Amino acid sequence: MTSSTIATLRECMRLTFPPVMLQLLEEAVKATPDFDVLARIMALDPVLTATVLTLANSPYYGSAQKVTDLQRAATILGTREILKIALSVTYQKHLSVALTDRGIDFYANWRIIIWAAIAAELLAERLCPETADQVYLSALLKDISLLLMACHEPEHLAKEDNGPPLTALAHGQLERERERWLADHCLLTTQLLQEWNIPLHDPKCIEHHHDLEGIDSHSVPTQCIILATRWAELEIGAHHPPAEVVHFRSFLLRRLGLTREELDEIHSRCIQRFQTVLSTLGIDESPPDERYYQHGIRQMQEFHFLASEIATAAGGKLDAARIIGRHLKWEWGVDEWELALGVPEYRDWDLFRASRSNGVVCAQQGESFEELGWTLSHGAHFPIVARGVHLGELRLSKRGLRGDVLKEVGLYVSFASQNYEQYALRQTVLELKAHTLDQLPVGVARLSPKGAIMEINNRLRDFLAVPGVERGADLWTSLGEGKGFARDGQWDNFLKDASARSLHKIFCLWQGEHQAHDSCVYLAAEKRTWQGREEILLFLEDVSLVSGWEFKALKQGEFLEKLVGSMRDTVFTIDVTGRITFASPRAIDLLGRNLFDCSSPTHSFQGEWGPQMLAGAPAPVETVLPSLGAAGRTLELVFSPLPSASGGMRQWLVVGRDITAVRRLEEKLKRMALFDGLTGLLNHYQFHVVLEREVNRSRRTGRPLGLFFFDLDNFKTVNDNLGHQAGDEVLRTVSRILKARLRKGMDYPCRYGGDEFAVVVTEIEPSQLEHLAGRVLEAVQEEFKGVLGLSVGMAMLQEDELPSSLLRRADQASYQAKNQGGHRFLWA
């Protein structure tokens, strides 16, 4: 810290505040303030006296009689309380003028300051009541040096429009302050108060008021100010994601050992006094949609957990829209709305529309938000914004919606925005990887331990150029048939040797009398265990762009660097410390850096990330390399020790390969595990998963759940007379009828097996379930002209009933319907 900085602050203080400010401060730190001195000080400023009396008469203090003079106010409230009010008013009055003149929004900062001071005092009243007044004073003054420096250097400290205020600590702010002023504002304020001969009860209260991580090492009064500081930053102005508010309130509950009701009481008292001070001083609160403090703890927790489902959406933006639609219907009964969801970086926007008749549909796709064709131009608009980026908007008609409902929806949308951002980031990264992979000449396959093809991508299928290459075919045989490869002994040894975990080979394909090569192919294979079974991942890359001269260099042993340069993999060599000694062109900017410092493993890695992992035979590690492109790349790094000369430093070869194609194949297999291949309905296994999930949801929400089970009447006759292909078409037709007649997103049709079907029906009354089953029965009879019908059994979930019991009752009812001649439905 320099003396010039302190001198600057003293001068700013002199120009900003009248002498009465310093006099009030001197009196405030006394053990017993003198009312006569306070009265003489305040007599110098009649406006200050009037404001103090207005506050003393506010509902917060609950005076039974109107307070008309300072003597009466001191008798009712106490001299120290009057002093605190006078100091707060003087502080606000003069700094607001100074900062507003310099283009800085003082009121946004004042709201945070006054909330922190009030909250700190309320916390201190519970934890250290003897110092509550001093805690209030310290919290009120903790940022004064920062605001004074803003008066002196407005061009450096002015924030962007709609950005967080100065007093809301930004990432890296303290470090930037130390670089510019040789001390941060916490230490500057402490030093400044010492210069003014203002002896605080504990100067460390101010010096460490942002040290939330180290809170346990500080005194109880300091802890009160640290907690109040963070609380104010989160509650005021909505500059933080709402989930952070939920997490902090839960932290307060645990930290202070409070019940939710006790914290609600502190929160309520803080709001009441905060609003009283703002109202008396003529200061508006922040906009309604930015006041997190107006929402209770329980409500914010409920919306936080509800909206977290959006981040798990797996079926594109339509799935995210359907999840939001379910929430709107469950919580507020809203089933007609419009919703825009976008990924601005990729100019990818969708407009979804919901109605009672059609459910949720994608009404329009476009490249910008502005070109979307809204029909709800009036009504309530809720922007979907995360970290300042506009990601969409929800629009509702205000008809029949109360103001408190709209306020709740606004809070929900703030949580939904954060979770949609997480979904969009994850989804777009996957799509970008998939797009990149499709542009690369890389074939990918999953093989059995014996080398038989289990799955291949289209790129490899095209490369093999052999019609009918299907599951179970031998890879090397397919290579030989398509490209003239001879059976390779090294490949056979790789398959037989259990200790051989990876293989890398280069093949050059020859044709013609002069043996002019057509192309070179790079093959990489690796054994792994997936879902408890051994398999082989194989990558095949055409590197035929290598020129003739480069091919000669390859035969002469000078090929390595040029070949690596033409590969799509990223290649390094590292020494025993992890320093990169060679890098392929894709990662040339990493040359000389330490691999373990400039990269980090993904969450799937459980070991110790550092040079120590090079001991033994390191397993492949999925790693993020931020330096490779603006957004970074995720590569699977394979470490292989290189032979070294006697006495030479040992090195390792590191190959980083993109395994997105494998992930896509895995995702495809997951989808196949969910749906019946013939009808496209949920399969037998997934039916039981859905039934158990919806039974649990019904118990939790109290909403009714139904099930109807049926098989086809006379289906065996169709199979026997017309053949199994005709039978398959009948099953597909029944599937189409179910999809058309059932409610999207609320009813779950499944093929139970053979010609048996089951439908899990949510949020439905018995009469509605019977009507729904009747619609399906009529549609099937009409489609097949009465030749085929249904024997339907229906059941409603009973209290404490198991899923297996519900299914058994519906199945038995279906059996009874069949015994009564079919073409009917019966209740269990």
C-alpha positions in Angstrom: 0.0 0.0 0.0 1.3 3.5 -0.8 0.9 6.7 1.2 -0.3 8.4 -2.0 -3.3 6.0 -2.2 -4.3 6.9 1.4 -3.8 10.6 0.7 -6.1 10.3 -2.3 -8.8 8.6 -0.2 -8.5 11.3 2.5 -8.9 14.0 -0.1 -11.9 12.2 -1.7 -13.4 11.9 1.8 -12.9 15.6 2.4 -14.6 16.5 -0.9 -17.4 14.0 -0.6 -18.6 14.2 3.0 -19.3 17.2 5.3 -17.6 17.4 8.7 -20.7 16.0 10.3 -19.9 12.6 8.8 -16.6 12.3 10.7 -18.2 13.6 13.9 -20.9 10.9 13.7 -18.3 8.2 13.1 -16.3 9.4 16.2 -19.4 9.2 18.3 -20.5 5.8 16.9 -17.4 4.0 18.0 -17.6 5.1 21.6 -18.7 2.6 24.2 -21.5 4.9 25.3 -22.5 7.6 22.8 -23.4 11.0 24.2 -26.9 12.1 23.2 -26.1 15.8 23.8 -23.2 15.6 21.4 -25.4 13.7 18.9 -28.1 16.4 19.1 -25.6 19.2 18.5 -24.2 17.4 15.5 -27.6 16.7 14.0 -28.7 20.3 14.6 -26.3 21.3 11.9 -28.4 19.4 9.3 -32.2 19.8 9.7 -32.9 17.6 6.7 -30.9 14.8 8.4 -32.9 15.2 11.6 -36.2 15.1 9.7 -35.2 11.9 7.9 -34.1 10.2 11.1 -37.4 11.0 12.7 -39.3 9.6 9.7 -37.4 6.3 10.1 -38.0 6.3 13.8 -41.8 6.5 13.1 -41.7 3.7 10.5 -43.6 0.4 11.2 -40.3 -1.4 11.6 -39.7 0.2 15.0 -43.3 -0.1 16.0 -43.6 3.0 18.1 -47.0 3.3 19.8 -46.8 7.1 19.7 -45.5 9.5 17.0 -41.9 10.5 17.6 -41.6 14.3 17.1 -38.1 15.1 18.4 -34.7 13.5 18.9 -35.1 13.3 22.7 -38.2 11.3 22.4 -36.6 9.1 19.6 -33.6 8.4 21.8 -35.9 7.5 24.7 -37.8 4.9 22.6 -35.0 3.6 20.4 -31.9 4.4 22.2 -29.1 6.9 21.4 -27.0 4.3 19.6 -29.9 3.3 17.2 -30.5 7.0 16.4 -26.8 7.3 15.7 -26.7 4.4 13.4 -29.7 5.8 11.4 -28.0 9.2 11.2 -24.7 7.8 10.0 -26.5 5.6 7.4 -28.5 8.5 6.0 -25.5 10.8 5.9 -23.4 8.2 4.2 -26.0 7.6 1.5 -27.0 11.2 0.9 -23.5 12.5 0.1 -22.0 9.5 -1.7 -25.1 9.2 -4.0 -24.5 12.7 -5.2 -20.8 12.2 -5.8 -21.2 8.9 -7.7 -24.2 9.8 -9.7 -22.3 12.9 -11.0 -19.7 10.5 -12.3 -22.1 8.2 -14.1 -22.1 5.4 -11.5 -25.4 3.9 -10.2 -25.0 4.4 -6.5 -28.4 3.1 -5.6 -27.5 -0.4 -6.9 -24.5 -0.3 -4.6 -26.4 1.2 -1.7 -29.0 -1.6 -1.7 -26.2 -4.2 -1.3 -24.5 -2.1 1.4 -27.6 -1.6 3.5 -28.7 -5.2 3.2 -25.3 -6.4 4.3 -25.3 -4.0 7.3 -28.8 -5.0 8.4 -28.2 -8.7 7.9 -24.9 -8.6 9.8 -26.5 -6.9 12.8 -29.4 -9.5 12.8 -26.9 -12.4 12.7 -24.8 -10.8 15.4 -27.9 -10.4 17.6 -28.0 -14.3 17.6 -24.3 -15.1 17.7 -22.6 -12.2 19.5 -25.3 -9.7 20.8 -22.8 -7.6 22.8 -21.1 -6.5 19.5 -24.1 -6.2 17.2 -23.9 -2.4 17.0 -20.2 -2.5 16.0 -20.9 -5.3 13.5 -23.5 -3.0 11.8 -21.1 -0.1 11.7 -18.3 -2.3 10.2 -20.6 -3.8 7.6 -21.8 -0.3 6.7 -18.3 1.1 6.2 -16.5 -1.9 4.7 -16.7 -0.7 1.1 -16.2 3.0 1.7 -12.7 3.1 0.2 -13.9 1.3 -3.0 -16.7 3.9 -3.4 -14.3 6.8 -2.8 -11.9 5.5 -5.3 -14.8 5.2 -7.8 -15.3 9.0 -7.3 -11.6 9.5 -8.0 -11.3 7.0 -10.9 -14.8 6.6 -12.4 -13.3 5.6 -15.8 -11.6 2.5 -14.3 -14.4 1.4 -12.0 -17.6 2.1 -13.9 -19.4 -1.2 -14.7 -21.2 -2.1 -17.8 -25.0 -1.5 -18.1 -26.9 -4.3 -16.3 -23.7 -5.6 -14.9 -23.1 -6.2 -11.2 -22.5 -3.2 -8.9 -19.1 -2.3 -7.6 -19.9 -3.7 -4.2 -20.8 -7.1 -5.6 -17.4 -8.8 -5.7 -16.4 -9.9 -9.2 -14.0 -12.7 -10.1 -10.4 -11.5 -9.8 -11.5 -8.1 -8.5 -9.3 -8.1 -5.4 -6.3 -9.2 -7.4 -6.8 -6.3 -9.9 -7.2 -3.8 -7.0 -3.9 -5.0 -5.5 -2.2 -4.6 -8.8 -3.5 -1.1 -9.3 -3.5 0.3 -5.8 -1.0 -2.1 -4.1 -3.8 -3.1 -1.7 -7.4 -4.3 -2.0 -10.4 -2.2 -0.8 -10.7 -4.3 2.3 -7.3 -3.3 3.6 -7.7 0.2 2.3 -10.8 0.8 4.3 -9.2 -0.6 7.4 -6.2 1.8 6.9 -8.4 4.7 6.1 -10.4 4.4 9.3 -7.2 4.2 11.3 -6.1 7.4 9.6 -9.3 9.0 10.7 -8.7 7.8 14.3 -11.8 5.7 14.2 -11.0 2.7 16.5 -13.2 -0.2 15.3 -14.0 -3.0 17.7 -12.1 -5.4 15.4 -10.4 -4.1 12.2 -10.2 -7.6 10.9 -14.0 -7.6 10.4 -13.5 -5.3 7.5 -10.1 -6.6 6.3 -11.5 -10.1 5.8 -15.2 -9.5 4.9 -14.9 -11.4 1.6 -13.1 -14.5 3.0 -16.0 -16.9 2.9 -13.7 -19.9 2.3 -11.6 -19.1 5.4 -14.5 -18.2 7.6 -13.7 -20.7 10.3 -10.4 -19.0 11.1 -12.1 -15.7 12.0 -13.9 -14.3 15.1 -17.6 -14.6 15.4 -18.3 -10.9 14.6 -16.1 -11.2 11.5 -18.0 -14.3 10.5 -21.3 -12.4 10.8 -20.0 -9.8 8.3 -18.6 -12.4 5.9 -21.9 -14.2 5.8 -23.9 -10.9 5.5 -21.6 -9.7 2.7 -22.1 -12.8 0.6 -25.9 -12.9 1.4 -26.3 -9.3 0.1 -24.4 -10.0 -3.1 -26.7 -13.0 -3.9 -30.0 -11.6 -2.8 -29.9 -8.1 -4.4 -29.9 -7.5 -8.1 -30.1 -11.1 -9.4 -26.6 -10.9 -10.8 -25.9 -14.5 -9.7 -27.7 -17.7 -10.9 -30.6 -18.4 -8.5 -29.2 -21.8 -7.6 -26.4 -20.0 -5.8 -29.0 -18.3 -3.6 -30.5 -21.7 -2.8 -27.2 -23.2 -1.9 -26.2 -20.2 0.2 -29.4 -20.3 2.2 -28.9 -24.0 2.8 -25.4 -23.2 3.9 -26.7 -20.6 6.4 -29.1 -23.1 7.8 -26.3 -25.6 8.5 -23.7 -23.0 9.5 -25.9 -21.3 12.1 -27.8 -24.4 13.2 -31.1 -22.8 12.4 -34.4 -24.3 11.5 -36.0 -23.1 8.3 -38.6 -21.2 10.3 -35.8 -19.3 12.2 -34.0 -18.4 9.1 -37.3 -17.3 7.5 -37.8 -15.0 10.5 -34.3 -13.4 10.1 -34.9 -13.1 6.4 -38.3 -11.4 6.9 -36.9 -8.9 9.5 -34.1 -8.1 7.1 -36.5 -7.4 4.2 -38.8 -5.3 6.4 -36.0 -3.0 7.6 -34.4 -2.9 4.2 -37.6 -1.8 2.5 -38.3 0.8 5.3 -34.9 2.4 4.8 -35.2 2.5 1.0 -38.8 3.9 1.2 -37.8 6.7 3.7 -34.9 7.8 1.5 -37.0 7.7 -1.7 -35.0 4.9 -3.2 -36.7 2.3 -5.5 -36.1 -1.4 -5.0 -34.5 -3.3 -7.8 -36.9 -4.6 -10.5 -39.3 -7.3 -9.3 -37.7 -10.1 -11.4 -34.4 -9.3 -9.7 -35.5 -9.5 -6.1 -34.5 -13.0 -5.0 -35.1 -11.9 -1.4 -38.9 -11.7 -2.1 -39.0 -15.5 -2.4 -39.1 -17.9 0.5 -36.5 -20.6 1.1 -38.8 -23.5 0.5 -40.2 -22.1 -2.7 -36.7 -21.5 -4.2 -35.6 -25.0 -3.2 -38.6 -26.5 -4.9 -38.1 -24.6 -8.2 -34.3 -25.3 -8.1 -34.9 -29.1 -8.0 -37.8 -28.9 -10.4 -35.8 -27.0 -13.1 -32.8 -29.3 -12.7 -34.6 -31.9 -14.8 -34.1 -29.6 -17.9 -30.3 -30.1 -17.8 -30.8 -33.9 -18.2 -32.9 -33.6 -21.4 -31.8 -36.3 -23.9 -34.1 -35.8 -26.9 -33.0 -32.4 -28.2 -34.6 -29.0 -27.6 -38.1 -30.6 -28.0 -37.4 -32.7 -25.0 -36.3 -29.7 -23.0 -39.5 -27.9 -24.1 -41.7 -30.8 -23.1 -40.1 -30.8 -19.6 -40.8 -27.1 -19.2 -44.3 -27.7 -20.4 -44.9 -30.4 -17.8 -43.6 -28.1 -15.1 -46.0 -25.3 -16.2 -48.9 -27.7 -16.1 -48.1 -29.4 -12.9 -47.4 -26.3 -10.9 -49.8 -23.7 -12.3 -52.2 -25.6 -14.6 -50.8 -23.7 -17.7 -51.1 -25.8 -20.9 -51.1 -23.2 -23.6 -47.9 -21.3 -24.2 -45.1 -20.4 -26.6 -41.4 -21.0 -26.0 -38.3 -20.1 -28.0 -35.1 -22.0 -27.3 -31.9 -21.3 -29.1 -28.2 -21.7 -29.2 -27.1 -18.3 -30.5 -23.5 -19.3 -31.2 -24.7 -21.7 -33.9 -27.7 -19.6 -35.1 -30.0 -22.4 -34.1 -33.5 -21.4 -32.9 -36.7 -23.3 -32.4 -40.2 -22.0 -31.5 -42.4 -24.4 -29.6 -46.1 -24.1 -29.1 -48.3 -25.9 -26.7 -52.1 -26.4 -26.8 -54.6 -28.7 -25.1 -55.4 -30.5 -28.4 -51.9 -30.9 -29.9 -49.6 -31.0 -26.9 -46.1 -29.6 -27.5 -45.0 -29.2 -31.1 -42.1 -27.4 -32.9 -43.8 -24.6 -34.8 -40.8 -23.0 -36.5 -37.1 -23.2 -36.9 -34.8 -20.3 -37.7 -31.4 -18.8 -37.6 -32.3 -15.9 -35.3 -34.7 -15.1 -32.5 -36.1 -12.1 -34.4 -37.4 -14.2 -37.3 -39.6 -16.4 -35.1 -43.3 -16.0 -35.7 -45.0 -15.6 -32.4 -48.7 -15.6 -32.0 -48.7 -14.6 -28.3 -47.4 -11.0 -28.9 -49.2 -9.7 -25.8 -49.3 -11.1 -22.4 -46.5 -12.1 -20.0 -43.0 -12.4 -21.5 -40.2 -14.2 -19.6 -36.7 -14.0 -21.2 -34.5 -17.0 -20.8 -31.1 -15.5 -20.0 -28.0 -17.1 -18.5 -24.7 -15.2 -17.7 -25.9 -12.3 -19.9 -26.7 -14.4 -23.0 -30.2 -14.4 -24.4 -31.1 -18.1 -24.9 -34.9 -17.8 -25.5 -38.2 -16.6 -24.1 -41.4 -18.0 -22.6 -44.7 -16.3 -23.4 -48.0 -16.8 -21.6 -51.4 -15.3 -22.0 -52.3 -13.4 -18.8 -55.9 -14.5 -19.0 -56.8 -16.2 -15.7 -53.3 -15.9 -14.2 -53.0 -13.9 -11.0 -50.0 -11.6 -10.3 -48.5 -14.0 -7.7 -48.6 -16.8 -10.2 -46.8 -14.7 -12.8 -44.2 -13.8 -10.1 -43.7 -17.5 -9.4 -43.4 -18.4 -13.1 -40.7 -15.6 -13.4 -38.7 -17.2 -10.6 -39.1 -20.7 -12.1 -37.8 -19.3 -15.5 -34.7 -17.9 -13.8 -33.9 -21.4 -12.6 -34.9 -22.9 -15.9 -32.6 -20.5 -17.8 -29.5 -21.7 -15.9 -30.4 -25.4 -16.5 -31.2 -24.8 -20.1 -27.8 -23.2 -20.5 -26.1 -26.3 -19.1 -28.2 -28.5 -21.5 -27.4 -26.3 -24.5 -23.6 -26.3 -23.7 -23.6 -30.1 -23.4 -25.8 -30.8 -26.4 -24.0 -28.4 -28.7 -20.6 -29.8 -27.8 -21.9 -33.3 -28.7 -23.3 -32.0 -32.0 -20.1 -30.1 -32.8 -18.0 -33.3 -32.1 -20.4 -35.3 -34.3 -20.2 -32.8 -37.1 -16.4 -32.7 -36.9 -16.2 -36.5 -37.0 -18.4 -36.7 -40.1 -16.0 -34.4 -41.9 -12.9 -36.6 -41.1 -11.9 -39.6 -43.1 -12.0 -41.9 -40.1 -13.7 -45.2 -39.9 -14.7 -46.5 -36.4 -15.7 -50.0 -35.4 -16.6 -52.0 -32.3 -15.2 -55.6 -32.6 -15.6 -58.7 -30.6 -12.4 -60.1 -28.9 -12.0 -62.4 -32.0 -12.2 -59.5 -34.4 -15.8 -59.9 -35.6 -17.7 -56.7 -36.5 -20.2 -55.7 -33.8 -20.9 -52.1 -35.0 -19.3 -49.9 -37.7 -19.9 -46.3 -38.9 -20.8 -45.3 -42.4 -17.3 -44.0 -43.1 -15.7 -47.4 -42.4 -18.5 -49.2 -44.4 -17.7 -46.9 -47.4 -14.0 -47.7 -47.0 -14.5 -51.4 -47.0 -16.6 -51.1 -50.2 -18.0 -54.6 -49.8 -21.8 -54.9 -50.1 -23.5 -56.6 -47.2 -20.8 -56.1 -44.5 -22.9 -56.8 -41.4 -22.6 -57.8 -37.8 -20.5 -60.9 -37.2 -18.3 -60.6 -40.3 -14.6 -60.9 -39.7 -12.9 -57.5 -40.0 -9.7 -58.6 -41.7 -11.6 -60.8 -44.2 -13.7 -57.7 -45.1 -10.6 -55.6 -45.5 -9.0 -58.2 -47.8 -12.2 -58.6 -49.9 -12.5 -54.8 -50.3 -8.9 -53.6 -50.5 -6.6 -56.5 -51.2 -5.1 -56.8 -47.7 -3.2 -60.0 -47.0 -3.9 -61.7 -43.7 -1.7 -60.0 -41.2 0.1 -62.0 -38.5 0.6 -59.0 -36.2 -3.2 -58.5 -36.1 -3.7 -62.2 -35.4 -1.1 -62.0 -32.5 -2.9 -58.9 -31.2 -6.2 -60.9 -31.0 -4.6 -63.9 -29.3 -2.3 -62.1 -26.8 -4.4 -61.0 -23.8 -1.5 -58.8 -22.6 -1.5 -56.8 -25.8 -3.9 -53.9 -25.2 -3.3 -51.7 -28.3 -2.0 -52.0 -31.9 -1.0 -49.2 -34.3 -0.1 -50.1 -37.9 0.4 -48.4 -41.3 -0.6 -50.2 -44.5 0.3 -49.2 -48.0 -1.9 -50.6 -50.8 -0.1 -51.5 -54.0 -1.3 -52.0 -57.6 0.3 -52.3 -61.0 3.5 -53.6 -62.5 5.7 -50.8 -61.0 4.1 -51.2 -57.6 2.9 -47.6 -57.5 0.9 -47.3 -54.2 -2.7 -46.2 -54.3 -3.0 -45.2 -50.7 -1.8 -45.5 -47.1 -4.0 -46.5 -44.2 -3.4 -45.9 -40.5 -5.0 -48.4 -38.2 -5.3 -48.1 -34.4 -7.0 -50.7 -32.2 -7.5 -50.9 -28.5 -8.9 -53.6 -26.2 -11.3 -52.4 -23.5 -14.1 -53.7 -21.1 -17.5 -52.2 -21.7 -20.6 -53.2 -19.6 -18.6 -56.1 -18.2 -17.6 -57.6 -21.6 -14.4 -57.4 -23.6 -14.4 -55.7 -26.9 -12.0 -53.9 -29.4 -12.3 -50.3 -30.5 -10.8 -49.8 -34.0 -10.0 -46.6 -35.9 -9.1 -46.7 -39.6 -7.8 -43.6 -41.3 -7.0 -43.0 -45.0 -3.7 -41.0 -45.2 -3.5 -41.3 -49.0 -2.7 -37.6 -49.3 0.9 -38.5 -48.4 2.9 -37.7 -51.6 5.3 -40.0 -53.5 8.4 -38.3 -52.1 7.0 -38.5 -48.7 6.3 -42.2 -49.1 10.0 -42.7 -50.1 11.0 -40.9 -46.9 8.7 -43.2 -45.0 10.6 -46.3 -46.4 13.9 -44.6 -45.5 12.9 -44.2 -41.9 12.3 -40.4 -42.1 8.6 -40.8 -42.3 7.5 -40.3 -38.6 7.1 -36.6 -38.3 5.4 -36.2 -41.8 3.0 -39.0 -41.1 2.1 -37.7 -37.7 1.5 -34.3 -39.3 -1.0 -35.9 -41.8 -2.8 -37.9 -39.1 -6.0 -36.6 -37.4 -4.7 -37.7 -34.0 -2.8 -35.3 -31.8 0.7 -36.6 -30.9 3.2 -35.6 -28.3 6.4 -36.9 -26.7 6.9 -36.0 -23.0 9.8 -36.4 -20.6 9.6 -37.8 -17.0 8.3 -34.4 -15.7 5.5 -34.2 -18.3 7.3 -31.5 -20.4 6.2 -31.7 -24.1 9.4 -32.3 -26.2 7.6 -32.9 -29.5 4.2 -31.9 -30.7 2.3 -32.6 -33.9 1.2 -29.6 -36.0 -2.3 -29.7 -34.3 -0.7 -29.0 -30.9 2.5 -27.1 -31.8 1.5 -24.2 -29.4 1.9 -26.7 -26.5 5.6 -27.4 -27.3 7.7 -26.8 -24.2 4.8 -26.7 -21.8 4.0 -29.3 -19.1 1.2 -31.6 -20.2 -0.1 -32.1 -16.7 -0.3 -28.3 -16.1 -2.0 -27.3 -19.4 -4.6 -30.1 -19.4 -7.0 -31.7 -16.9 -8.7 -35.1 -16.9 -12.4 -35.4 -17.2 -14.6 -36.6 -14.2 -14.2 -40.2 -15.4 -10.6 -40.2 -14.3 -10.1 -41.4 -10.7 -6.3 -41.5 -10.4 -3.6 -39.0 -9.6 -3.0 -36.6 -12.5 0.8 -35.9 -12.7 4.2 -37.4 -13.6 3.7 -40.1 -11.0 1.1 -41.8 -13.2 3.8 -42.6 -15.8 5.1 -45.4 -13.6 4.0 -48.8 -14.9 1.6 -49.0 -17.8 -0.8 -46.0 -17.6 -4.3 -46.6 -18.8 -5.9 -44.2 -21.4 -7.1 -41.0 -19.9 -9.9 -38.8 -21.3 -8.5 -35.2 -21.0 -9.4 -31.6 -21.8 -6.7 -29.6 -23.6 -7.9 -25.9 -23.5 -5.2 -24.7 -25.8 -6.5 -26.7 -28.8 -9.1 -24.3 -30.2 -11.1 -21.6 -28.6 -13.4 -24.0 -26.7 -10.8 -26.7 -26.1 -10.9 -30.3 -27.2 -11.5 -33.5 -25.2 -9.1 -36.2 -26.3 -8.4 -39.7 -25.1 -4.6 -39.8 -24.3 -2.8 -43.1 -24.7 0.6 -43.2 -23.0 3.4 -45.5 -24.4 7.0 -45.6 -23.1 9.7 -45.0 -25.7 12.9 -47.0 -25.7 15.9 -44.9 -24.5 19.6 -45.2 -24.9 21.7 -46.1 -22.0 21.9 -43.2 -19.6 19.4 -41.1 -21.7 16.3 -39.5 -20.3 13.2 -41.6 -20.6 10.4 -40.4 -22.8 6.8 -41.3 -23.5 4.7 -41.2 -26.7 1.3 -39.7 -26.1 -1.4 -40.1 -28.7 -4.6 -38.1 -28.3 -7.6 -39.3 -30.3 -11.2 -38.1 -30.6 -13.5 -41.0 -29.6 -16.8 -39.1 -30.4 -17.7 -41.8 -33.0 -17.6 -44.5 -30.3 -19.8 -42.4 -28.0 -22.3 -42.0 -30.8 -22.4 -45.7 -31.3 -22.9 -46.2 -27.6 -25.8 -43.7 -27.6 -27.4 -45.6 -30.5 -27.2 -48.8 -28.6 -28.8 -47.1 -25.6 -31.7 -46.0 -27.8 -32.1 -49.5 -29.1 -32.3 -50.8 -25.6 -35.3 -48.6 -24.9 -37.7 -49.2 -27.8 -39.2 -52.2 -29.5 -37.7 -52.6 -33.0 -40.9 -53.5 -34.8 -43.4 -51.0 -33.4 -41.2 -48.2 -32.1 -43.0 -48.4 -28.7 -41.3 -48.8 -25.4 -40.1 -52.4 -25.0 -40.9 -54.9 -22.3 -38.0 -53.9 -20.0 -38.5 -50.2 -20.4 -42.3 -50.7 -19.6 -41.4 -51.9 -16.1 -38.9 -49.0 -15.7 -41.6 -46.4 -16.7 -44.3 -48.1 -14.6 -42.2 -48.0 -11.4 -41.2 -44.4 -12.0 -44.7 -43.2 -12.6 -46.0 -45.1 -9.5 -43.4 -43.4 -7.4 -44.3 -40.0 -8.9 -48.0 -40.6 -8.3 -47.3 -41.3 -4.6 -45.2 -38.2 -4.3 -47.6 -35.8 -6.1 -50.9 -37.4 -5.1 -52.0 -37.4 -8.8 -53.9 -40.5 -10.0 -52.4 -43.1 -12.2 -54.0 -45.7 -14.4 -53.0 -48.7 -16.6 -54.8 -50.6 -19.4 -53.5 -53.9 -20.8 -54.8 -55.6 -23.9 -54.1 -58.2 -26.5 -55.5 -58.6 -30.1 -58.5 -60.8 -30.7 -58.2 -63.1 -33.7 -54.5 -62.2 -34.2 -53.5 -65.8 -34.6 -55.9 -66.2 -37.5 -54.2 -63.4 -39.4 -50.8 -64.9 -38.8 -51.9 -68.4 -39.8 -53.8 -67.3 -43.0 -51.9 -64.3 -44.2 -48.4 -64.9 -42.9 -46.1 -63.3 -40.3 -45.4 -60.2 -42.5 -49.1 -59.4 -42.4 -49.0 -60.0 -38.6 -46.1 -57.6 -38.3 -48.0 -54.9 -40.3 -51.0 -55.4 -37.9 -48.8 -54.7 -34.9 -47.3 -51.6 -36.5 -50.8 -50.3 -37.3 -51.9 -50.8 -33.7 -48.7 -48.9 -32.6 -49.7 -46.0 -34.9 -53.2 -45.9 -33.5 -51.8 -45.8 -30.0 -49.5 -42.9 -30.8 -52.3 -41.0 -32.5 -55.0 -41.5 -29.8 -52.9 -41.1 -26.6 -51.8 -37.9 -24.9 -48.2 -37.0 -25.8 -45.9 -36.7 -22.8 -48.5 -38.1 -20.4 -49.3 -41.6 -21.6 -46.7 -44.2 -22.3 -47.6 -47.1 -24.7 -45.5 -50.2 -24.6 -45.3 -53.5 -26.5 -45.4 -56.0 -23.7 -44.7 -59.0 -25.9 -46.2 -60.8 -29.0 -49.6 -59.2 -29.6 -49.9 -57.8 -26.0 -49.7 -54.1 -25.3 -49.8 -52.0 -22.1 -50.3 -48.2 -21.6 -49.3 -46.3 -18.5 -51.6 -43.4 -18.2 -50.7 -40.5 -15.8 -52.9 -37.8 -14.2 -56.2 -39.3 -15.1 -59.5 -40.1 -13.4 -61.3 -43.5 -13.9 -63.9 -42.1 -16.2 -61.3 -40.5 -18.4 -59.3 -43.8 -18.5 -62.3 -45.7 -19.6 -63.0 -43.1 -22.3 -59.4 -43.3 -23.5 -59.4 -47.1 -23.6 -62.7 -47.0 -25.5 -61.2 -44.7 -28.1 -58.4 -47.1 -28.8 -60.8 -50.1 -28.9 -63.1 -48.3 -31.4 -60.2 -47.1 -33.6 -58.8 -50.7 -33.8 -62.2 -52.2 -34.7 -62.8 -49.5 -37.3 -59.3 -49.9 -38.8 -59.7 -53.7 -39.2 -63.4 -53.7 -40.1 -64.3 -55.8 -37.0 -62.0 -58.7 -38.0 -59.6 -57.8 -35.2 -60.5 -56.4 -31.8 -59.1 -55.9 -28.3 -59.6 -57.5 -25.0 -58.8 -54.7 -22.6 -58.2 -54.7 -18.9 -58.2 -51.5 -16.9 -56.9 -50.6 -13.4 -56.3 -47.6 -11.3 -53.4 -47.4 -8.8 -54.5 -48.0 -5.3 -53.0 -46.6 -2.1 -49.7 -48.3 -1.3 -50.1 -50.7 -4.2 -46.9 -52.1 -5.8 -46.4 -51.8 -9.6 -46.5 -55.6 -10.0 -49.9 -55.7 -8.3 -51.3 -53.0 -10.6 -50.0 -54.8 -13.7 -51.4 -58.2 -12.5 -54.9 -56.7 -11.9 -55.0 -55.2 -15.4 -53.7 -58.4 -17.0 -56.4 -60.5 -15.2 -59.1 -58.1 -16.3 -57.9 -58.4 -19.9 -58.0 -62.2 -19.6 -61.6 -62.0 -18.3 -62.5 -59.8 -21.2 -61.1 -62.4 -23.6 -63.1 -65.2 -21.9 -66.3 -63.1 -22.4 -65.8 -63.1 -26.1 -63.3 -60.2 -26.6 -64.0 -56.9 -28.3 -64.6 -55.2 -25.0 -62.9 -53.6 -21.9 -63.3 -54.6 -18.3 -62.2 -53.0 -15.0 -60.0 -54.9 -12.7 
